[in-house]
């Protein structure tokens, strides 16, 4: 059963402890989000109440919190050696790269730290390929992105994303790295293959690569995502353009295949893949870029370095995560989670609910834009939180993702809480959500 909500009439209040932390946070912390969890094998909020984690820390903890085998592997590694890197690689790195490339079907890989670094490095490699192999003049080489995709907010990759003020507020722009048509300035919209057909018909000779999250998860149906991704991939083949799959958010088994790009079939295999977040179960920061020799052999010494990019603990966490996923058959379980979600939500029918959707264990629901200030995803997510489940508001969507090893009882209880919150969303005069976020909140 869902936890009873403290009410003042029809008002839901934040706890005094949460308000205290928000006040400290607003004074000393820049950016960030709006709630707090304490450390525990089961996620707990700032008041010590158990919370069902339905966001997996924005896709990083697909194995849940504190998986014992994952903790043991990282702890053992840290007790053996703290760090080696590009100056002196740990001996296991060579075997690790061999095993990873064999598993995923690529020739070479590079180790970085964050998904942002991984996406930035992949784009950088593709630009060099465009200059050296395709013969594009350096000043003209283009890499294109797709609207509503997230690749991180580092200065090198940020220009390829939707406008969040990176140009006007930070002076960060790059005419050669964009998700708009260079001739018209119009967004290259996710799901609209015609946008890419039009842009590439005129400009393909100067385009080195397209980077995208292949399976986005926002369309009502999986088929829409898949058909679009395959269409873009085929255009890349037609025009000799590298296709880069950003798998940081939707990879590592989440969609029911280990790489979400695997859904496109072997004939549409990406030229490069970026992995991060959950590739280590969230236990240690690491990202990896995989590619074929034609691209990866161009990367010279000190052209892609990260102090912690080949850390022994990252290797240990990655190996442990892959072993756990194989042993517990968690990729198959992602499919089962999606089937449960579809079954449980099939008869949901509220005037303010638009639709529910999923890609394996990546779950989402959309609210209708009907102008009622009560019907916002932020209010819905806060009501869910008060009832005992952590979700993430993103525009019209409440984004959710269940850990691949979530107990069935917790999965069903979490879905019931979301349903209950949806039914009650119209009932409350106020659902206290804390201070508003500044600026545009990207989908991560």
HELIX and SHEET records of a PDB file:
HELIX    1   1 UNK A   16  UNK A   28  1                                  13    
HELIX    2   2 UNK A   56  UNK A   59  1                                   4    
HELIX    3   3 UNK A   68  UNK A   80  1                                  13    
HELIX    4   4 UNK A   92  UNK A  104  1                                  13    
HELIX    5   5 UNK A  115  UNK A  132  1                                  18    
HELIX    6   6 UNK A  138  UNK A  140  5                                   3    
HELIX    7   7 UNK A  155  UNK A  158  1                                   4    
HELIX    8   8 UNK A  193  UNK A  203  1                                  11    
HELIX    9   9 UNK A  204  UNK A  206  5                                   3    
HELIX   10  10 UNK A  222  UNK A  239  1                                  18    
HELIX   11  11 UNK A  260  UNK A  264  5                                   5    
HELIX   12  12 UNK A  266  UNK A  268  5                                   3    
HELIX   13  13 UNK A  277  UNK A  280  5                                   4    
HELIX   14  14 UNK A  293  UNK A  296  1                                   4    
HELIX   15  15 UNK A  312  UNK A  327  1                                  16    
HELIX   16  16 UNK A  330  UNK A  345  1                                  16    
HELIX   17  17 UNK A  377  UNK A  387  1                                  11    
HELIX   18  18 UNK A  408  UNK A  424  1                                  17    
HELIX   19  19 UNK A  425  UNK A  427  5                                   3    
SHEET    1   A 2 UNK A  11  UNK A  12  0                                        
SHEET    2   A 2 UNK A 430  UNK A 431  1                                        
SHEET    1   B 2 UNK A  37  UNK A  38  0                                        
SHEET    2   B 2 UNK A  44  UNK A  45 -1                                        
SHEET    1   C 2 UNK A  52  UNK A  53  0                                        
SHEET    2   C 2 UNK A 389  UNK A 390  1                                        
SHEET    1   D 7 UNK A 108  UNK A 112  0                                        
SHEET    2   D 7 UNK A 287  UNK A 291 -1                                        
SHEET    3   D 7 UNK A 272  UNK A 275 -1                                        
SHEET    4   D 7 UNK A 242  UNK A 246  1                                        
SHEET    5   D 7 UNK A 207  UNK A 212  1                                        
SHEET    6   D 7 UNK A 142  UNK A 144  1                                        
SHEET    7   D 7 UNK A 177  UNK A 178  1                                        
SHEET    1   E 4 UNK A 353  UNK A 359  0                                        
SHEET    2   E 4 UNK A 362  UNK A 367 -1                                        
SHEET    3   E 4 UNK A 397  UNK A 401 -1                                        
SHEET    4   E 4 UNK A 392  UNK A 394 -1                                        
END                                                                             
